[in-house]
Amino acid sequence: MINHCKTYNYNISQILLAVSMILLFGLCNFQSKADSPRKSRIALLGDSMTWIGGDSCEKATGWTHTLKESGLYDNIDMLARSGATWTNTTATSPDLEFYCEVLHDNNVIYNQSLRLIEKYDQQKLADPDRIIIFAGANDAWFSDKRPGIYNSVDSLQSIAIRENNPSNVTSLYGSVSLACGILQERFPTAKLILVTPLQMSKVSEEIILKVSDIIEKAGLSKGCTVLRGDKEIAIRHSDEVNKHIYTYDGVHTNPQGAALVGNYIVDHLKTEK
C-alpha cells in the first residue's frame, strides 16, 4: 500500500512538472510574439512628384528615395503615377487595370485609391499605418482640362460622393473628399496625409496656392493631416523660372530638391512615431 502511494505521488509530480513546462513555454512564446514589432507599411499615391522616385523608390530624383533610406517603414507601397490629378471629369469611371503616365480621365487619385484597396484585399496585407497622397500639380497646370475644378460642391456632387460616382464629382474639393472617404472607409486605422503641390515654373504661385487651399480645406474636412508643400518647402516659382535650383525642368525635382522634400516629409513622419 505504501509503495503504491509513493508511485502515485511521483506520477502526480511528473504531471505537474510537465504542465508547468508547457505553460512556461506557451508564456514565453506569447511574450516573444508580443515583443516582435509588426512590420510597418506606408502607401504612396500621387502624381509624378511621387512616382519620379521609381516604383521601388530607388531614384535620388524622387523624395521617396529619402523616405526609403530613412528606414521608418518596412514596406512602401507605390501607387502613384505621372499625369495623375485629384480632379475627376465627367468621363472618369472606376478602373482597376488602366495604366497611364499622362493626363487622362481615368488617371486620377480616385482610381489609385481603388487599386490600393484591391492590392491589400487580394494580398491580404495588414492595413498601412500611413497613406500619403501627394498630388495637385497637374490640377493646377492643366486646369483647363478639368473644367469643374473650382466649382463648389453642390447637392448633386454631394449625392455622387455618397454613391461613390466619380463622373459626377468633377470639382477638386469633391474629388479630394471622395477619394479620402473611400480610403478611410476601407483603412479606418490608417492616417491619411495630404501633401499640397510644390511651386513650379509652369504655373504661377497664385494658382498653386489656390489649388492647395482647396486641397487643404477638403482634407481637413475629412480629418486628414495636410502638409503645405507650396508654403513650407523652399522651392519657389520665381527661382525655378529664372534658374533651375531644385528642379531639372522647372517642375520635377533634382536630387537636391528631392532631398529637401523628402526630409520635410520624413521629419513630419518622425514626429508621429
C-alpha positions, 0 to 999 in steps of 0.5 A, a space after each residue: 500500500 505504501 509503495 503504491 502511494 509513493 508511485 502515485 505521488 511521483 506520477 502526480 509530480 511528473 504531471 505537474 512538472 510537465 504542465 508547468 513546462 508547457 505553460 512556461 513555454 506557451 508564456 514565453 512564446 506569447 511574450 516573444 510574439 508580443 515583443 516582435 514589432 509588426 512590420 510597418 507599411 506606408 502607401 504612396 499615391 500621387 502624381 509624378 512628384 511621387 512616382 519620379 522616385 521609381 516604383 521601388 523608390 530607388 531614384 535620388 530624383 524622387 523624395 521617396 528615395 529619402 523616405 526609403 533610406 530613412 528606414 521608418 517603414 518596412 514596406 512602401 507601397 507605390 501607387 502613384 503615377 505621372 499625369 495623375 490629378 485629384 480632379 475627376 471629369 465627367 468621363 472618369 469611371 472606376 478602373 482597376 487595370 488602366 495604366 497611364 503616365 499622362 493626363 487622362 480621365 481615368 488617371 486620377 487619385 480616385 482610381 489609385 485609391 481603388 487599386 490600393 484597396 484591391 492590392 491589400 484585399 487580394 494580398 491580404 496585407 495588414 492595413 498601412 499605418 500611413 497613406 500619403 497622397 501627394 498630388 495637385 500639380 497637374 490640377 493646377 497646370 492643366 486646369 483647363 482640362 478639368 473644367 469643374 475644378 473650382 466649382 463648389 460642391 453642390 447637392 448633386 456632387 454631394 449625392 455622387 460622393 455618397 454613391 461613390 460616382 466619380 463622373 459626377 464629382 468633377 470639382 477638386 474639393 469633391 474629388 479630394 473628399 471622395 477619394 479620402 472617404 473611400 480610403 478611410 472607409 476601407 483603412 479606418 486605422 490608417 492616417 491619411 496625409 495630404 501633401 499640397 503641390 510644390 511651386 513650379 515654373 509652369 504655373 504661377 504661385 497664385 494658382 498653386 496656392 489656390 489649388 492647395 487651399 482647396 486641397 487643404 480645406 477638403 482634407 481637413 474636412 475629412 480629418 486628414 493631416 495636410 502638409 503645405 508643400 507650396 508654403 513650407 518647402 523652399 522651392 519657389 516659382 520665381 527661382 525655378 523660372 529664372 534658374 533651375 535650383 531644385 528642379 531639372 525642368 522647372 517642375 520635377 525635382 533634382 536630387 537636391 530638391 528631392 532631398 529637401 522634400 523628402 526630409 520635410 516629409 520624413 521629419 513630419 513622419 518622425 514626429 508621429 512615431 
